[in-house]
Amino acid sequence: MTTLSLADWQGKSLPGLDSPAIWQAFSSAVEDLQKLVWDDPQINDDMARAEGVRYLSRLLAGAIPMTLEGWDPDYPSLLTFLSSRIQYGLPAADALYQWAPIHGDHVYHIKGLRGSAYMMDIETRVGHFAHVNNWQVVDRSSELKANADGTIDIVLSRDERPGNWVKIADGPGDLILRQYFYDWLSEDVAQLQISREGAIYPPPALTPETISKRTQLLIDWLQILPPFFAEQVKRYYEIPTNTMVFDEVSIGWAELRYGKSNYECGPDEALIVEVKPPNAQYWSMQLYSQYWDARDWNLRQTSINGFQAVLNEDGIFRAVISHVDPGIQNWLDAGGHQTGLISVRYFRADEINVPAIKRVKLAEIKHYFNDEERCISPQSRSEYLQARAESVIRRGCL
């Protein structure tokens, strides 16, 4: 079936439902996803292939709510589209990601309690995320002001409004709302909802044409986004293993710079990662699979941010990536995955300091860390990880 843009849909008839053609096209798009796992030379062991099965299921589970179920700019709602269970596209463990469809013919309000997330950002884009190559930023704001009682009102429209205003495109588009948490154990998630000015309930009943259009959007999502993600991952493997470079990500947050690395770490090995963090509003380091989805950060310590990190007396951040807990506070848990990706994020940094990565035997790491850096017991680790897991639920990121 031909891939259509959102503009193509306006007034254009899609194939009828008197035959199973549209379902067959959907089934074919799902079947084609297998190439991302079994045709990729980087995926060369059963663990990586097993992760691939999980990743493909996440792609499908993530696509349906944003297309077949949720694409209605007349009656939008905020959808948490990335979580600990649905991951793709380099998600940050520190962030809660929400999405909603919008249209330039309307005016929208996002209202509720601001919460205490360390940072909040909203951006509007042209078109739908499924058509990522044409998914251009219209406007964004991270300077959102709450009222004295903790409530907030964000207006989205083509024409400027007073207060927290974000511009939207003339036609169909969508928005991304991000909340970044630094202190996972104390910061509270915002309680927000979106509404359209002048909306009359109930909405019009669904029609066969509406469902056909949304199904085509689902097919586009499955045909366009996964290859886009795979192309981004290739750039990690253009870098020598266990080294890092900094770059930008087109679908990422403005003013974030991304450190990229592919790593190898055997069962009896460890990677020591060392950097002096720049003066930045936010920074983090996180482990990812070869599919650009995050390791299980809700149950394992696969990410560390600037609030959680322990620096030595010289202001140096020194971490260990290994498969067993070395008793180091700054531990990133490889969890049996001998290969994968590392991503570092710097937000509004005054300089870009590139981490050095050193591969050593696990038994040798005691020579690289002082007593203060090593002082975490298995009991303390377990208690911290439990509190971390509970915070994921409290913040709505599960």
C-alpha positions as CSV (number, residue, x, y, z in Angstrom):
1,M,0.0,0.0,0.0
2,T,1.3,3.5,-0.8
3,T,2.5,5.5,2.1
4,L,0.5,8.7,2.4
5,S,1.5,12.0,4.1
6,L,-1.0,13.7,6.3
7,A,-1.6,16.3,3.6
8,D,-2.4,13.5,1.1
9,W,-5.1,12.3,3.4
10,Q,-7.1,15.5,3.2
11,G,-10.1,14.7,0.9
12,K,-8.4,11.5,-0.4
13,S,-10.2,8.2,-0.4
14,L,-8.4,5.2,0.9
15,P,-9.1,1.6,-0.3
16,G,-12.4,0.3,0.8
17,L,-13.0,-2.4,3.4
18,D,-14.8,-4.8,1.1
19,S,-11.6,-6.8,0.9
20,P,-8.9,-7.5,3.5
21,A,-6.3,-5.4,1.6
22,I,-5.7,-2.9,4.4
23,W,-5.3,-5.7,7.0
24,Q,-2.9,-7.5,4.7
25,A,-0.9,-4.3,4.3
26,F,-0.7,-4.0,8.1
27,S,0.3,-7.7,8.5
28,S,3.0,-7.2,5.8
29,A,4.4,-4.2,7.7
30,V,4.6,-6.3,10.9
31,E,6.3,-9.2,9.1
32,D,8.9,-6.8,7.5
33,L,10.0,-5.7,11.0
34,Q,11.8,-9.1,11.4
35,K,14.6,-7.7,9.1
36,L,15.6,-5.3,11.9
37,V,16.8,-8.3,14.0
38,W,17.7,-11.2,11.7
39,D,19.2,-9.2,8.8
40,D,21.4,-7.0,11.0
41,P,25.1,-8.2,11.3
42,Q,25.4,-6.5,14.7
43,I,22.8,-8.8,16.1
44,N,24.9,-11.9,16.4
45,D,23.9,-13.8,19.5
46,D,20.8,-15.2,21.1
47,M,20.6,-12.6,23.8
48,A,20.6,-9.8,21.2
49,R,18.0,-11.6,19.1
50,A,15.8,-12.2,22.2
51,E,16.0,-8.5,22.9
52,G,15.0,-7.9,19.3
53,V,11.8,-9.9,19.7
54,R,11.0,-7.7,22.8
55,Y,11.9,-4.6,20.9
56,L,9.6,-5.4,17.9
57,S,6.7,-6.1,20.2
58,R,7.4,-2.7,21.8
59,L,7.3,-1.0,18.4
60,L,3.9,-2.5,17.7
61,A,2.5,-1.7,21.2
62,G,3.8,1.8,21.0
63,A,2.4,2.5,17.5
64,I,-1.2,1.6,18.0
65,P,-2.1,4.2,20.7
66,M,-0.5,7.0,18.7
67,T,-2.3,6.1,15.4
68,L,-5.3,3.8,15.4
69,E,-6.5,4.8,18.8
70,G,-5.2,8.3,19.6
71,W,-5.1,10.3,16.3
72,D,-7.9,12.8,16.9
73,P,-6.9,16.5,17.0
74,D,-10.5,17.5,17.7
75,Y,-10.6,15.5,21.0
76,P,-7.0,15.1,22.1
77,S,-5.7,13.6,25.4
78,L,-2.2,13.4,26.8
79,L,-0.8,9.9,26.2
80,T,2.3,8.6,28.0
81,F,3.8,7.1,25.0
82,L,7.2,6.0,26.4
83,S,7.6,4.1,29.7
84,S,9.7,1.4,31.3
85,R,7.6,-1.1,29.3
86,I,7.3,0.7,25.9
87,Q,10.6,2.0,24.7
88,Y,12.1,3.0,21.4
89,G,14.0,6.1,20.1
90,L,16.6,6.6,22.8
91,P,14.3,7.4,25.8
92,A,15.8,9.0,28.9
93,A,15.2,7.1,32.2
94,D,14.8,10.5,33.9
95,A,12.0,11.6,31.6
96,L,8.2,11.2,31.4
97,Y,7.1,11.6,27.8
98,Q,3.6,12.6,26.8
99,W,2.1,13.2,23.4
100,A,-1.1,14.6,21.9
101,P,-2.4,15.3,18.4
102,I,-3.3,18.9,17.5
103,H,-4.5,21.0,14.6
104,G,-3.9,24.6,13.7
105,D,-7.6,25.3,13.3
106,H,-8.0,25.0,17.0
107,V,-6.9,26.5,20.3
108,Y,-5.9,24.1,23.1
109,H,-5.2,24.4,26.9
110,I,-3.0,22.2,29.0
111,K,-4.1,22.7,32.6
112,G,-3.5,21.1,36.0
113,L,-0.8,20.9,38.7
114,R,2.7,21.7,37.7
115,G,4.3,19.2,40.1
116,S,7.9,19.5,41.0
117,A,9.8,17.8,38.1
118,Y,13.2,19.3,37.7
119,M,12.6,20.4,34.2
120,M,9.5,20.6,31.9
121,D,9.5,21.2,28.2
122,I,6.8,21.3,25.5
123,E,7.4,21.3,21.8
124,T,5.0,21.4,18.8
125,R,5.7,19.8,15.5
126,V,4.3,19.6,12.0
127,G,2.6,16.4,11.0
128,H,2.7,13.1,12.8
129,F,5.6,11.3,14.5
130,A,5.1,8.4,12.0
131,H,6.4,10.7,9.2
132,V,9.6,11.4,11.1
133,N,11.5,12.7,8.1
134,N,9.0,15.6,7.7
135,W,8.4,16.0,11.5
136,Q,9.7,19.5,11.9
137,V,9.7,21.6,15.1
138,V,7.3,24.6,15.1
139,D,7.9,25.9,18.6
140,R,9.1,24.9,22.0
141,S,9.3,26.2,25.5
142,S,11.0,25.2,28.7
143,E,10.3,28.4,30.5
144,L,6.8,27.5,31.7
145,K,5.6,29.5,34.7
146,A,3.2,28.0,37.3
147,N,0.8,30.0,39.5
148,A,1.3,30.6,43.2
149,D,-1.1,27.7,44.0
150,G,1.0,25.3,41.8
151,T,-1.4,25.2,38.9
152,I,-0.4,25.9,35.3
153,D,-2.2,26.8,32.1
154,I,-0.4,26.4,28.7
155,V,-2.1,27.7,25.6
156,L,-1.4,26.2,22.2
157,S,-2.6,28.2,19.1
158,R,-1.5,29.7,15.8
159,D,-1.9,33.3,17.2
160,E,0.0,34.5,20.2
161,R,-1.7,34.5,23.6
162,P,-0.6,36.0,26.9
163,G,1.1,33.8,29.5
164,N,2.5,30.3,28.7
165,W,1.9,30.2,24.9
166,V,3.3,27.7,22.4
167,K,2.8,28.2,18.7
168,I,1.3,25.4,16.5
169,A,1.3,24.8,12.8
170,D,-1.5,25.7,10.4
171,G,-2.5,22.1,9.7
172,P,-2.2,18.7,11.5
173,G,0.6,18.3,14.0
174,D,1.4,17.0,17.4
175,L,3.0,18.0,20.7
176,I,5.6,16.4,23.0
177,L,5.5,17.2,26.7
178,R,8.6,16.2,28.6
179,Q,9.1,16.1,32.4
180,Y,12.7,15.5,33.5
181,F,13.2,14.2,37.1
182,Y,16.6,14.7,38.8
183,D,15.8,13.5,42.3
184,W,13.7,10.5,41.6
185,L,12.8,10.0,45.2
186,S,11.2,13.3,46.0
187,E,10.1,15.1,42.8
188,D,6.4,14.8,41.9
189,V,4.9,14.3,38.5
190,A,2.6,17.0,37.0
191,Q,-1.2,16.3,36.8
192,L,-2.2,17.7,33.5
193,Q,-4.9,17.4,30.9
194,I,-5.4,18.9,27.4
195,S,-8.7,20.3,26.1
196,R,-9.8,22.1,22.9
197,E,-11.6,25.4,23.2
198,G,-15.2,25.0,22.0
199,A,-15.3,21.2,22.0
200,I,-18.8,19.7,22.1
201,Y,-19.4,16.3,23.6
202,P,-20.0,13.6,22.6
203,P,-17.6,13.6,19.6
204,P,-18.9,12.5,16.2
205,A,-19.2,8.7,15.9
206,L,-16.3,6.8,14.2
207,T,-16.7,6.1,10.5
208,P,-15.1,3.4,8.3
209,E,-13.1,6.1,6.6
210,T,-11.7,7.4,9.9
211,I,-10.5,3.9,10.9
212,S,-9.0,3.3,7.5
213,K,-7.0,6.5,7.7
214,R,-5.8,5.7,11.1
215,T,-4.8,2.2,10.0
216,Q,-2.8,3.7,7.2
217,L,-1.1,5.9,9.7
218,L,-0.3,2.8,11.8
219,I,1.2,1.2,8.7
220,D,3.3,4.3,8.0
221,W,4.5,4.2,11.6
222,L,5.7,0.6,11.2
223,Q,7.3,1.2,7.8
224,I,9.1,4.5,8.5
225,L,10.1,4.8,12.1
226,P,11.9,1.5,12.8
227,P,14.3,2.0,9.8
228,F,14.9,5.6,11.0
229,F,15.9,4.3,14.4
230,A,18.1,1.6,12.9
231,E,19.9,4.3,10.8
232,Q,20.6,6.3,14.0
233,V,22.1,3.2,15.7
234,K,24.5,2.7,12.7
235,R,26.2,6.0,13.7
236,Y,27.1,4.5,17.0
237,Y,29.0,1.7,15.2
238,E,30.9,4.1,13.1
239,I,32.7,5.0,16.3
240,P,35.5,2.7,17.6
241,T,34.2,0.4,20.3
242,N,34.5,1.8,23.9
243,T,35.1,5.3,22.8
244,M,32.7,8.3,22.7
245,V,31.8,11.2,20.4
246,F,29.2,13.9,20.9
247,D,26.5,14.7,18.4
248,E,22.8,15.9,18.1
249,V,19.6,13.9,17.7
250,S,17.0,15.3,15.4
251,I,14.1,14.0,17.4
252,G,15.7,15.0,20.7
253,W,15.3,18.0,23.0
254,A,16.7,21.3,21.9
255,E,19.9,22.3,23.7
256,L,20.7,18.7,24.6
257,R,24.0,17.3,23.3
258,Y,24.4,13.6,23.1
259,G,27.5,11.5,23.8
260,K,27.4,8.2,21.7
261,S,29.3,5.0,22.2
262,N,29.0,1.3,21.5
263,Y,30.5,-0.8,24.2
264,E,31.8,-4.4,24.7
265,C,32.2,-5.8,28.2
266,G,32.8,-9.5,28.9
267,P,31.4,-11.4,32.0
268,D,34.8,-11.1,33.8
269,E,35.4,-7.5,32.7
270,A,34.4,-4.0,33.6
271,L,34.4,-0.7,31.8
272,I,35.6,2.3,33.8
273,V,34.0,5.5,32.5
274,E,35.6,8.8,33.7
275,V,34.7,12.4,33.0
276,K,34.7,15.8,34.7
277,P,31.0,16.8,34.3
278,P,30.6,20.2,32.7
279,N,28.7,23.0,34.3
280,A,25.3,22.0,33.0
281,Q,21.7,22.4,34.0
282,Y,21.3,18.6,33.6
283,W,23.5,15.7,32.7
284,S,23.1,11.9,32.7
285,M,24.7,8.6,31.5
286,Q,22.6,5.6,30.4
287,L,22.9,2.1,28.9
288,Y,20.9,1.1,25.8
289,S,20.5,-2.0,23.6
290,Q,21.5,-2.2,20.0
291,Y,17.9,-1.2,19.1
292,W,18.1,2.2,20.7
293,D,15.8,1.2,23.5
294,A,16.8,1.6,27.1
295,R,17.9,-1.2,29.4
296,D,15.6,-2.0,32.3
297,W,16.1,1.2,34.3
298,N,13.0,0.7,36.4
299,L,14.5,-2.3,38.2
300,R,18.3,-2.1,37.6
301,Q,20.7,0.8,37.8
302,T,21.3,1.4,34.1
303,S,21.3,5.1,34.3
304,I,22.8,7.8,36.6
305,N,22.1,11.5,36.4
306,G,23.9,14.5,37.8
307,F,21.9,14.5,41.1
308,Q,22.4,10.8,41.7
309,A,26.1,10.7,40.8
310,V,28.9,10.7,43.4
311,L,31.9,12.8,42.4
312,N,35.3,12.5,43.9
313,E,37.2,15.3,45.7
314,D,38.5,16.6,42.3
315,G,35.0,16.8,40.8
316,I,35.5,13.7,38.7
317,F,32.7,11.3,37.9
318,R,34.0,7.7,37.7
319,A,31.6,4.9,37.0
320,V,31.8,1.1,36.4
321,I,29.9,-0.8,33.8
322,S,29.9,-4.5,34.7
323,H,27.6,-7.5,35.0
324,V,27.9,-8.0,38.7
325,D,27.7,-5.3,41.4
326,P,31.3,-4.2,42.2
327,G,30.2,-2.2,45.3
328,I,30.9,1.0,43.5
329,Q,28.2,3.7,44.0
330,N,28.4,4.8,40.4
331,W,27.6,1.4,38.9
332,L,25.9,0.9,35.6
333,D,24.4,-2.6,35.4
334,A,25.2,-4.3,32.1
335,G,23.0,-7.2,33.3
336,G,24.5,-9.9,31.1
337,H,24.4,-7.9,27.9
338,Q,28.0,-8.0,26.7
339,T,27.4,-5.4,23.9
340,G,25.2,-2.3,23.8
341,L,25.2,1.4,23.6
342,I,26.0,4.3,26.0
343,S,24.4,7.7,25.7
344,V,25.4,10.8,27.7
345,R,23.2,13.8,27.8
346,Y,24.3,17.4,28.6
347,F,21.7,20.1,28.8
348,R,22.9,23.7,28.5
349,A,26.4,22.7,29.2
350,D,29.2,25.3,29.2
351,E,31.5,22.8,27.5
352,I,31.5,19.3,26.1
353,N,33.7,17.0,28.2
354,V,34.0,13.7,26.5
355,P,34.2,10.6,28.9
356,A,37.1,8.2,28.6
357,I,36.3,4.5,28.7
358,K,38.8,2.0,29.9
359,R,38.3,-1.8,29.6
360,V,39.8,-3.8,32.6
361,K,39.4,-7.1,34.3
362,L,36.6,-7.0,37.0
363,A,39.1,-8.1,39.7
364,E,41.3,-5.0,38.9
365,I,38.7,-2.3,39.5
366,K,39.6,-1.9,43.2
367,H,42.8,-0.3,42.1
368,Y,40.9,2.6,40.4
369,F,38.5,3.6,43.2
370,N,39.1,4.9,46.7
371,D,37.2,3.7,49.7
372,E,34.6,6.5,49.6
373,E,33.6,5.6,46.0
374,R,33.4,1.9,46.9
375,C,31.3,2.2,50.0
376,I,27.9,0.7,49.1
377,S,26.9,-2.6,50.5
378,P,24.6,-5.2,48.8
379,Q,21.8,-4.4,51.3
380,S,22.1,-0.6,50.7
381,R,22.1,-1.3,46.9
382,S,18.9,-3.4,47.3
383,E,17.2,-0.7,49.3
384,Y,18.1,2.0,46.9
385,L,16.9,0.0,43.9
386,Q,13.6,-0.7,45.6
387,A,13.1,3.0,46.3
388,R,14.0,3.7,42.7
389,A,11.5,1.2,41.4
390,E,8.8,2.6,43.6
391,S,9.5,6.1,42.3
392,V,9.0,5.0,38.7
393,I,5.4,3.9,39.7
394,R,4.8,7.2,41.6
395,R,5.9,9.3,38.6
396,G,3.7,7.4,36.2
397,C,6.6,6.0,34.2
398,L,5.9,2.3,34.6
